[in-house]
Amino acid sequence: MSDSYYKIEEMNGYYRIGSPEAVFCYVIVGKEKAMLIDTGHGYGNLKQVVKSITDKPLYIVNTHGHLDHTSGNAQFEEKVYIHKKDMELCREHTGKMMREQSVERAMHSVNYETQEEYNALPDKFDKENYINQGTGNLVEVAGGQIFDLGGATLEIVETPGHTQGGISVWYKEKKLAFTGDTTGFFVWLFAPETTSREIYIDTLNRLLKLPVDFYIGGHNENVMTKEDLELYMRAAKEADFEKGQKFESFANGEEEVRVCALDGKTLDDMFEPGFAALVITKDK
């Protein structure tokens, strides 16, 4: 499978690996070791792509257990570090049934900005191999754990909200935090594995107190700043389910889900400056 499926970009102190389904993985290379943050859907040969960046011993960290951040785990022999509260979620999301559903959705992907449908799978994709890959070699990680890559010091920060066991990776020398889906302008907080809104707000406060300049998410191309996080905080505090816009997605359960955006904005404003929303059920 060609690694042209993935796009590698050298950023400020890290590499960003992008793929057509709008998911980013990140590689940090120190003098002695390297780290891969998240493994995406794993539709393409992610292992080959990482090897093209570095051949140094590799740590792998999952920011949370959702399938679009963990399904590439099984391509690697290395341990995959994940918070214990997201281990079962990861096993569920990388199981055969969820992988089959993921492939079906990828074949009918939709560009949020243009609403155009496209097939996000690589050429010569082997569905049978993919759906039977499994979870990878999961091991527990907790807040405060340090990974020293040699000149690059990475600390795990517990950031629950989007999931119970969500974590972020704080790159101390570069003043960066890799946050996965912890925060952003469109945070899903409605699934069973999500936390209360209060816990999410506490997480935002924790991230704001970190001595970092930029926050790097799992789906957004633009880095986030403290000003952005303050905006997301406001969205979290002001979210009003009764005024929200109905939201349909593959992840919806039986409860109604609504998008509660700041200042009366709607999904039509999603990619405009100043858009920030929480996607919640009535009890969130």
N, C-alpha and C positions, 0 to 999 in steps of 0.2 A: 504493500500500500504506500503510495507516494506521500512523503511528508509535506508536499505542497498544499495539502489540505489545511495545514496549520500555517499561521503567519507569525514569524518571530520578529520582535522589535526590541532593540537595545534601548533601555530607558536610563534614568538617572540612578545608577547603582543596582539595577536589576533588569531581567529580561521578561518581556510580556509575550505569552503565547496565546494568540487568538484563534478562533475557529468560526465557521459560518453561522453557528447557532448562537452567536453572541455570548460566549462564555470565555473568561480569561483565566489562565493559570500563570503562575509567576515563578521564576527561577532566580535565586540569589547565589552568587558564586563568591566564596571566600578564598583565602590563600590555601586552605587545607581541605575544606569540604564545601558542599553545596546544599541548597534546600529547594525543593519543589513545593509550592503552596497550591493545593487543590489539583485535581486530576481531570476535571471537567466531565463531559459525557464519555470521553474515551472512544469515540467513533473511529478516529484515526490512530496512527501509530505514534502515540505520545512519547513512549519510551525512546524511540528513534530520534525524535525531535530534541528531547532533553539531552541525549547523548551527543547530538550535534552542537549543543551549547557547552557542555562540560563533561569530562569523564571522571571528575572527582567523586569520592564517596558521597552518597546522597541521603539526606533526610527528606522524608515526605510528610507533610502536614495537611490534614483536612480541616478547613475552617468550620465545617458542619457536615451533617450526614446526608444532605439531599443528593439525589442521583446526578445532578448536573455539576457536582463538585467532587464526586467520589467514584464514578463509574470507570475511570481509568486506573484505579488503584491496582487491579489485578494484573496489569501489564508489567508490574515491577516486583522484584524479589524482596526489595527492602521493606522494613517495617513502615507502617503508615500510622502516624500519631493522630489521635482523635480524642476528644473529650469523652469520658465514660458515659455521660448522659446522652450522647448521640450515637453510641455504638450500635444499639439495636435499630435505630432509625437508619443507619448506614447499611446494616445487613438487609433490612427490608427493601431499601431503595436500590440496592445492587443485586437483588434477587431476580430470578428469571422472569417473573410476571411484570415487574416494574421495568425491566430492561426491554421486554417486548413492547410495552406501551410507549416507552421512550423512543424506540425505533419508529413506531407508527407515527408519532407526533413529528419526529424529525423529517419524515418523508413529506409532511404537509406543514412545514414551518411557515410562519407568517411574520413578515417584517412589520414591527409595530408602527414605524414611521410612515411607510408607504402602503401598508395593508396587502402587499403582494405576497403570494404564496410561493414557496420554493422548497426544493429537496436539500436538506442540510447534510446528507450523508456523503461520505467520500466515494469515489469511483471504486469498484471492486469490493464494496463493503461485504463482509462475511457475517450475515445475521446470526447464523447458528453458533458460530464461535463466540460472537459478542454476547448473546443472551445467556451463555453458560459460563461466563468468566468468573463470576462470584465477586467477593468483597475485598480481597487483598489481605495482607498480614497486619491486622489492626492491633495497635497497642495503645494503652491509655496515656493521655497527656493532661496536665493540669496547669492552672494559672501559676505564673512565677517560674516555670521551667525554662532554663536557658539552653540555647543551642549556640555553641561557639564554632563558627565556620573558619576562624582565622582572619581577624580584622573585620569581621562582620558578626555582631552579637545580636541574637534574636531571642526575644522573650515572649512567652505565651501569656496573653491577657484574656481572662474569661469575659465574654461579651454576649450573654444570653439575651434572647428577644425573639429573633427570627426562628431560632430553635433553642431548646433547653440547654444544649451543650455547645452553643456557638462560641468560637474563640477567634481572636485576632492575633496577628504576629507583628510585634513591635521591633523594627529594625533600628537599633539605637543610634548607630553612627550616622545614618542618613536621615534620622528624624522622620521615619515613615511608619505607618501602620497599615498592614494588609488586613482588611476587615471582612472579606467574603461578602455575604449578604446581610451582615449585621445592620448596616445602615445605608441609606441612599434616598433618592427622591421618590421611591415607590416601594416601600417596605411591606412585605406580606406578613401580617400578624394574625392570621385567621385559622391556620391549621391546628390540629390537636397538639402538635409538637412545639407550637410557639408558646411564649410566656404571656403573662399579663402585660398590659401597657405600662404599668408602674415599673416593672423590671426592665423593660426596654428603655424607659426614660433614665433609670439608674445607669444602664449601660452607656447611654449617650453621655451622661455626666462623667463616667469613668474615662471614656475616650477623649473627651474635651480636656481632661486634666493631664493626659499624657503629654510629655514634652516633644510633640511631633508637629511638623509643618503640613504634612499631607496624609490623607487617608485614601487607600486604594481598594476599590471594590471589585467584586467578581464579575460584574456585567457592564459597568459603565466605563467608557473610554476616558473620560475626564477625571482627573484626581479631585478629591474633595478637600476642602479646607475647614478650619474651625467655624468660619462664617456659614458654610454649608450645613455643618452639624447643628449650629444654633437654629437654622431654618427648619431642619428635620425635628429638632426638639419642639419647636413651636407647633409644627404639624401634629406631633404626637400628643401634645397637651390640649390642642384645640379640636382634635378630631371629633366630629359629631355624627354618629351613625345615622341618625334621622335625616340629616341633610346630605348624606353620601349618595354616590352614584352606583347603581347596581353593577356588579362585576361578575363575569362568567369566566372560569378557567378550568383546565383539566384537574386542578387540585381542590376544587370546591367540594365540600361535603354536603350534608343535608341542609345546614344552616345557610341563610342568605348572607352574601358577602357584599360589602360596599367599599368603594374608594372614597375616602374622606380627604379631600385636597384643601390646601390653604386658600383662603380668600375667595371661596366660591368657584374655584377653577374646576375644570372637568378633564376627562381623558384626552380631549381634543387639544388641551394645553400642555400635554405631558412633556414635550421636548422644548418648551419655552423656558426662558430664564425665570427663576423664582418659583417653579413648580415643586411642590413637596406634598407627599400624601402618605397616609397610612391605610392599608387595606385590611379591614377588620369585620368581624361578626358583631352582632348586637352586644354580646356579653364581654367583648374585649374593650 
